[in-house]
Amino acid sequence: MVHPLRRLAAPAATAAVLTVSTACYAQVPPESNVAVGRTLALQLCTPCHVVAADQPAPPILRNPAPSFASVAGRPGVTAEALRQFLLTTHATVGTPLNMPNPELVEYQVPPLVSYILSQRNQPAAHAPAVQPAPPTDDVYKRVLERSREPEPRSLDEVK
């Protein structure tokens, strides 16, 4: 006679394998979603993050937020964890420099998540270097001249 629990063991094991394989498959982003996510990331995220090595400008933050490659490479980062993170705010009065809620529309989140996860195991991208204005630029010359002038001590000295 077969023990009643043994009859449940095979279906339970099969269900567990299917669940794990489905979860692993869900972590592989479809290529079209990745391309759309990259476009969105370049438009929305580059002021704070390095999202790609070839992004047109560096982040404006003096200390940029983590690159997408480093975010994707963190242990425990899943599609659902990223989705929840992107849909909530993390900045508070006590921690104003934490990531604010980017106020994404629901349909923007899956492509961004796919793009971020596609950066897993990629070399970390570095911000592009800011190119200084050429010395022949008139604005550059005026700024350089003004920076050499002594600071005014009162409003009367400001021209």
Secondary structure, DSSP 8 states (H G I E B T S, - for coil): ---HHHHHHHHHHHHHHHHHHHHHHHTS--HHHHHHHHHHHHHHTTTTS---TT-SS--SSSS----HHHHHTSTT--HHHHHHHHTS----SS-TTS-------GGGHHHHHHHHHHTTTS------------TT-HHHHHHHHHHHS---SSGGG--
